Amino acid sequence: MLTGDAYDLEPDADLDGLAFRGLDLRGRDATGARFLECEVEDCDLDDVDLDRARVLDSTWRAVRAGTLRAPSSTWRDTTLADVRIGALSAFGSSWTRVRVTGGKVDYLDLRESTVDELHLEGVTLGDLDLSHARVGRLVVVDCDVRRLDASQSRLTACDLRGARLRAVDGVGGLGGARVSTDQLYDLAPLLAHHVGLVVED
């Protein structure tokens, strides 16, 4: 695998089999770039622009960013491991067979995205925004989720039992998801409000 440098990240770049390690990539414009079988490790990605980028068969490990912009991007057969990201803004994107393991993301924005086979494990998530998204085969294992927004989402074969949910917006969008008994108890007041139940002793 060849070693990449900051100057390789440019609009519409074709990045094939490159390893980016320990680099300061802050503010780089990689709009429309294609990452194929690339490794990005221990890099500062603050304010990097990945608008319409394609990240394929790649591994991103121990990267950090206050804000990482990736609207309308494509992520396929890719792993994000032990990342530290304030806001990953990936609304309107496509995520297929993606694994996110370990680390922390304060705001994972997947609004209006198409998601198929997303595996979240051991991640601390501030806000997970799935509003207006089509989500299939999402599996959550041992994750803290401060707030899940499922407003107007469409969930298919999604397993949320491994999520420690603190708050949920758009509870009606959870139809089709699998939850635990304990989660159901926690969600009961929201579900009652959603369907207009009046609960009295």
C-alpha positions, 0 to 999 in steps of 0.5 A: 500500500502506498503512502498518501499525503495531505496534497492527495486530498483534492476535489474529485481525487481518485485515491486507490490503495493509499494509506494516510497515517498521522497526518494533519488533514484539517480543512482539506477539500475532498469533494467528490473524491473516491477512496478505494481500499484506503486506510486513514489512521490517526489523522486530524480530519477537522473541517474536511469536506467529503461532499459527494465522496465515495469511501469504498472497502476502506478502514478509518481508524482513530481519526478525529474531527470537530466537524466532518462534512460528508453530505450526499456521500457513499460509504460501502464495505467500510469500517470506522474504528475508535473515531472521535468526531464532534459532528459527522454531517452525512445527510442524504448519504448512502451507507452499505455494509458499514461498521462503526466500532468503539470511539465517540460521535457527538452527532451522527447525522444520517437524515434522509439517507439510505442505510443498509447493514450498519453495525454500531458496536461499543460506540458512544453517540450523542445524537443519532439522527435517522429522520426521514431515512430509509434504514435496513438491517441496523444492528446496535450492540453495547452503545450509549445513545443520548438521543435518537431521532426517528421522525418519519424514518422507515426501519426494516429488520433493525435491532436496537436492543443493544442501545441504551437510549436516553431520549427518542424523538419521532417514536412513531418511526420506530415501527419495524425495529426490535427493542428489549422489554426494558426499552419498551417500558422506557418508551411506553410514555412516548408511545402512549402520547404518540397514539393519544392514549390517556393513562390514569391510575 
